[in-house]
Amino acid sequence: MVNRRMFRPGFPDVKDTGSQRPQHNGPVAGPIPNKKPAPPESTHAENFYWVKQMQSHTPMAVVLENGEVLKGTIEWYDRDCIKLTRTGNPNVMIFKRVIKYVYKDGEESADGGEE
């Protein structure tokens, strides 16, 4: 049987690495160097998705929080709502806050494979 020992740095090694940090003078100090920057406020991924679906006239299914499913193509969007163009039914504007999820109409994965 092999006796394996976990490597742990000695106290002087830890003390040396701790002394490399910059000293902060007072409560007003700048950001710590080598710290990972904060992620951007907006990645614009949502805008890219809506524009892509609008340009390709992809048939979409919008599931609302109450379970109702609306099908059509996305004609227009803004920060708070989307406009869904439907054939045989009136066009509707839907507030994004009542949308549960959106998927491409006809995708089997959205219905759990039941098509």
Secondary structure, DSSP 8 states (H G I E B T S, - for coil): ----------HHHHHHHHTTS----SS-----TT------S---HHHHHHHHHHHHT-EEEEEETTS-EEEEEEEEE-SSEEEEE-SSS--EEEEGGGEEEEEETT-GGGGTS--
